Amino acid sequence: MNKTLKADLCIIGAGSGGLSVAAGAVQMGASVILIEKHRMGGDCLNTGCVPSKALLAAAHSAENIRRSKRFGITAGTPKINDEKVYGHVRSVINTIAPNDSVERFEKLGVTVIQAAAQFLDRKTVEADGKRIQARRFVIATGSSPVLPPVPGLDKVGALSNETLFDQSVLPEHLIILGGGPIGVEMAQAHRQLGCKVSVLEMFSLLPRDDQELSAVVRNALVQDGVDIFEGITITRAEKTPKGVDVFYKTSDDDTEIRLCGSHILVAAGRRANTAGLGLEQAGVDVKGPGIHVDKRLRTSNKNIFAIGDVAGGMQFTHVAGHQAGIVIRNALFRLPAKYDDRAVPRVTYSDPELATVGLGEAEARQKFSGVRVLTRPFADNDRAATEQDTAGLIKVICKKNGLILGCGIVGTGAGELIAPWVVAIHKKMKISAMAGAVFPYPTRSEISKHVAGSFYTPTLFSERTQKIVRFLRLFG
């Protein structure tokens, strides 16, 4: 007979979201059971954010050597050691892994079960021959890459984020299917590390981003030597003695074009990990891209929550971490905390970076009248000038009364520079708050103050203001 364990909280999935719930809940006095069938840390640590950013760091370092001549420094051509580059990636994973380990969470007081989990009914989960009953359950099983329906693609040994970082030798010619953030980041990383890279995108590069901002990233990739094919339809893929051939057609020509490469990387979509969980027995509905949840992140079974990628929303580590706090407030303290994605930032870690938060220009104009769009280029920023790194701009969207609706930044460090705008949108602040703040000089952050100040330029330098100044002059 199966042994039955009981707890306040049972979490399925030890990725970013699940670990955050477990660590927070157990330190608040709750009894917690954490179930993970694969690797602790999930996608982010092992095959996502951490290894990809580690590879990008190595690539950008190589590129900095090439660009040093702009400062009068001759460093020569960087020599890439494939084994040591991948060794760096694995080293970073190993450095962070103890924070997500079974040992750490067991020391915190969490019961960790390393096995697959399946709901038996609305109140019971089975894992490793044990039955678990809990007051509340949290599903945090993440998502997995999906192969597009391209004939032959399943037979050519296509790479995904789950296998890309297991390589020992850099690809000679990497063909990337998908021009979203992952495709863009990996295209630039491999190109800067000396690989030939081709990106195939059905629509346009970074299609979900403001095209004025994404154009800056596209130009950077082209300058790096990445071949970009947009508005195309991939017709088939074939394995060859030298690697893989991808066939595609353009929108204005029905002729099939062959692209020969050594490796192919699929960066074109993900699917919520719901298979095998027994969600029907638990009374949990799956709708659209993932498990259906309400604003409190509760599923159709109100004692079961779902967070992160599996809930079908924005697929970011920081979203899962934020949702973890909302679940804890609901599950442990019965507070009606709600998830609001209005101020969730998105960052593409290319060089230059592209970061956005809130509404874009097109979306804002659809929702409101009298929208103001403020822009300022990094060419006007003194710190950018000292570094000879002036590509990019900031674009702020606000209502005519100054309420900040959104912000997009493309340029070096954009992922850091977006932070005050995240707070501003979260707190429903007006542009005057940013315009009146003091920023250190010379820093790239000054671009935020200067673009905010431009909201008042038409009024401050108007004929009316000049008349007021001339009138007040009469009084000494």
N, C-alpha and C positions, 0 to 999 in steps of 0.2 A: 504494500500500500504506500502511495506517495506521501512523503512528509509534507506537512503544511506549515508554511511560514507566514507570519502576520506582521504588518508594518503600517505606519501612518502613510507612507508614500512608497510606491514602486515605480521605478523609472526604467523604461525600455530604450536602450541606446545610450552609449557613453561617448557621444560626440560633444561638441561645445555646449549645446543647450542642456543635454542630460547631465553633464558633469556640473554645470553651474547650478542646476536645481538641487542635485545631490549634495554638493558642498554647502550651499546656503541652508538647506533644510536641516541637515544633520547638526550643523553648528547652532541652529536655533532650537535644538532639543527634540526634533522629530526622529522617529525610527525610519530608516531608509534602506530599501533594497534596490540595487542597481544591476541591471542585466545587460550584458554586451556579448554578442556572438562572435565578434571579430576582434579588432584592435581598439584599445582604449585611446581616446582622443579623436576617434572618428576620421572623417574625411579631411577636416581642417588641418590637423596635425600631420597625418600620414601621407595624404595624396592631394591636398588642396592648398590652402593659404600659405602654410609654412614652407613646404618645399618649393612652391612656385616663386615666392618672394625671395627665397634663398638663391634660386637660380637666377632671378632677375638681378639680385645684388652682384653676383659674379659677372653677369653680362654687362651691367652698367659700369662696373669697375674697369673692364676691358675697354669699353668705349671711351671712358674718361682718359685713358692712356692715349688713344688715338686723337682725342680732341685737345690734348695739352698744348699742342703747338700754337693755339690761339693766344696763349699767354707767353709765348716766346720760349717754350720748353720743348725740347726734342727728346722723346722717349722711345721712339722706334715702334715697330709693330708688336703688339702683345702676343705672347706665345700661350696658347690655350692647352692645358693639360686636362684631357677629358676625365681621366680617373680622379684627379684631385678636385675638379669641379663637382662631380657627382659625390665625391667624398665630403665636400663642404656641405652639400644639401643634406646628406645623411647625418652629418655631425650636428647640424642645427636641429634636426628632428630629435636626435638623441639627447641634446641639451634640454629641450623643452619637455620631452616625454615624461620625466619623473613627476612633473606637476599634474599629469593626467593618469598616473599609474595606479594599478590595483593596490599596491602597497600604501600609497599615500591616502587613498580613499578608505581603505580598511583601518588605517590609523586614525582617521577622522571619526570612525565609528560606522561607516557604511558597510552593509553586507553586499559583497560583489559576487555575482554569479556569471561565469563566463560560458554562456550557452545561448542557443536560440530560444526565444520566448514565443508562446502562443496562448491567446485567450481561450479558456474553456467555456466561460460564460461571462456575464456582465460584471462579475466581482472576483474572478479567479484567473490567474495566469499560471502556466506550467513552464518550467525551465529546468533542465538538467535533472529530471526526475522529481523535482520538487514542485509543490503547489504553493502559490503565493496569493494571499488575500490582503488587500490594503484598503484603507479608507479612500485613497485617491491614487489614480494611475497617471503617468505621464508618458506619452509616446514621443520619442525623440530619435527616430531611426534614420533621419536624413534622406538623401537621394542618391541616385546612381546615374552615370552617363548612359545616354541612349544612342544607338546607331540609327542614323537616318535611313529611310527606305530606299537605299541606292543599290541596285543590282550588283552583286559581287562583293560588296563592302564587307560582308561577314566572312569572306574567305581570304582576305588579304593581310590579316594580322594587324588590323588597325589599332593604333595606340589610343588611350584615353588618359585622363588625369590619374587614373588608378594604376596605369602601367608605365607612363611616361618617365617617371623618376627612378624606375628600376633599371634603366639602361646603364651601360658602362662606357659606351662610345657615342659621341654626339652624332646625330644623323648627318649624312652628306647633303641630302636635299629633303627637307621636311615639307610635306604638303599638309596644310591645315584646312579642315572643313569647318567653316564658321568664323565670322569676323566680329563676334561679340568680345566682351572683356577678356575672357580666357584665351580666345584665339589671338587677340591683339598682343596680350602680354607674352604669350609663348612664342609668337612670331618674332617679336623684337628681341626677346632673350636669346633665342637660337641664332638669329641673324648676327647679333653683336658678339656671339661666341664663335662666329666664323662659318655657320651653316648657310647653305642656300635655302631660302624659305619662300614658299608661295602660299597665299591665302585665297581661298575660294569662298565667296559670300553671295547668297541668293539675292540679298537686297543691297544695302550699302554698309560700309564699315561702321561699327558701333551704331546700329540702326535705332536703338532706343534713346540715344543721346541727342542733344541739340546739335544740329549739323554744323553750325558755325564753330562750335567747340571741338567736335570730333574731327573737323577738317584739319585742325592743327596737329592732332595725333596722326592722322593719315599722312600728312606731309612729312612728319618725322620718320614714319616707317619707310616711306618712299626714299627719303634721303639716306636711310640706313641700308637700302638696297633690297627691301622686301618687295616681292612681286605681288600685286593685289589685283584680283579679278572679281569685279562686282557685277551684280545684276545677271548672274549666270545660273544655269540649271545643270546640276551634275547628273549625268545619264547612267554611268556605270563605273566600276573599278575592276582592275585585273591584277593578279599577282604576276610578277615577271622575275627572271633570273637576277636582275639587278635591284629589284625592290617592288614598286607598285606603279601602275599607270592609272590615272584618273581621266575620264572623258567628260567633257561638258559642252554645253551650247550657250551662245550669247542670246540676248533678247532680240537682236536684229538679224540673226543669221542662224539658219537651221543646220548648218554644217557642224559635225561633231569634231571637237578639238581634243587632242591627246596631250596630257601633261605627265611627264615621267619624273618620278621621285624615288628616293630610297626608303622613306617611311611616310606614313600618313597618320595624322593626329585628328581625332574627331572632337570638336569643341562646339557642338551644335545641339545642345539640349540635355535635360536630365529628367528622371522619373522618380517620384516619391517611392520610398522603400516601404511598401505595405504588404507585399506578398508574404504569406506564411504566418501572419500575425493573428489570424482567426478573428478578424474585425467583425465579421457577421455575427459570430457567437457573442461578441461583446456589445452588439448594438451600436457599432460605430459606423457612420456613413462616410463613404468616399465619394467626393464630387469633384469633377474637373481635374485639376492638376495634383490634388492631394486630399488628405482628410479634411472634411468640412468642419470648421470651428466657428464659434461666435466671437464677439469682441473680447470676451473673457478667456478665450482660447480653449473653451470647453467643446468637446465633441457632442454628437447627438446623445451619447451617454454622459450625463452631466458630472459623473464621478471620474471621467477620463478626459485628460487634457492632451493636446497635441501641439508641439512647438517646432520651430525650425523648418527645414526644407520639406519635411513630410506633411506639413500643414498647407503646402501649396502656395505660400506667399513669396516674399522676397528671399532669395537664397543667399543670405550673408551670415557669416559667423556672428557679427555684432547684433543681428536681428534675433538670432537664437538666444544669445546671452541676455538681451533685453527682455525677451519673452519669458525667460526663466524667472526673472524677478516678479513678473506679473502672475505667473503660476503660483509661486510661493505665497504671494499675498492672498490669492484666491483659495488655494488648497489648504493652507495652514491657518490663516487668520480669517477666512470667510469674508474678506474685503472684496467689493465688486470692482477690482482694478481691471481696466480695459486697455487693450493694445491699440495704439494709434500710430499708423505708419506715415503720418504727415511730415515728420521731421527725420526720416531715416536717410542717412547719406549713402551715396554709392561712389565707389572709387575704382577707376581703372589704373593699375600701377605701371603704366607705360612711362616712357621718358619723352615728352613731358607727361605728367599725370593728369587725369581728368576726373574731377570730383563734382558731384551735384547733390543738392538737397532741395526738397520742396517741389514746387511746380516749375515746369519749363515754360518758355515764352508762349508756345502754341497752346498748351493746356490752360495757361492763365488767361489768355485772350478769349478762350471759349467760355470760361466761367465768369469773367468779370469784364466790365467796361472801364475805359479810362486807365488801362494798365500802363505803368511806366517801366521802361527797360533802360537800365543804366549799364554802361560798359566802360572799361578802362584797360588798355593794353599793358603788358609787362614792359614794353619798350619805354614807358614813362616812369618805371620804377628804378630808383637809383641803385638798390642792391642788385637787381637783375643786371643792370648795366655794368657794375663792377665785376660781375662773374661772366660777362659776355654771354648771357643765357636769357634772352629776352623774348623767346617764343611764348605766345599764349596771351590770355586775357581773362578778366573776370566779367561776369554778366549777372546782374541782379534784377529780379523781377519784383515789383511792388505795386500796390494799389495807389491810386491818386492821393490818398490820405497818408501815404508813407508806410502802410503796413507791409512788411516783408513777406512775400509769397514763395520765393525761391531764389537759389543762387547756383551758378555753375562757374567753376574755375578750371582752366586748363593751363598748366605751367608747372615748373619745378616745384615740388612740395605742395601741390594742390590738395592732396589728402590731408595734410596738416592745416592748411589755410582755411579749409571749409569749416573747421570746428566752431568758430564764433557764429557763423551763419546757422549752424545746426541749433545752437542755443537760442538764437534770435527767433527762429521759426517756431521752435518748441515753446518758447515763452510768449509768442505772439507779439513780438516787439516791433517798433516802427524804426524806420531808417535813421531817425534822429539819434537813436542810441548808439549806432555805429559811427555816425558822423561826429558825435561829440566825444567819443573815447580818444584816449591818448595812446598812440602806438610808438614803439621804439624805432629810432632811425639809425642806420639804414637797414630796414628789413623788408622782406617781401610782404609781410602782413600789412604794411602801410597801404597796399592797394585796396584793402577793404575800406579803410577810412576815406581814401580819396574818391572811390567810386560812390560811397554813401554821400559824401559832400556834394557830388555833382547833382544830386537830387534838388539842391537848393540854388544851383547856379543861375537858372533863369530868373529867379526872384531876386537874388542878391545883387546881380549886376544889371538889373532892369532900369529903365528910364525912371520909373517910380522911385526906386531906391536912391538914384542919383539926385532926384529932386528933394527928397527928404534930407540928404546929406547937405545939400546947398542951403536948404531952409535952416537947419540947425546951426550952420556956420554963422548965421546972423546973430546968434546969442553968445558968441565968443568961444 
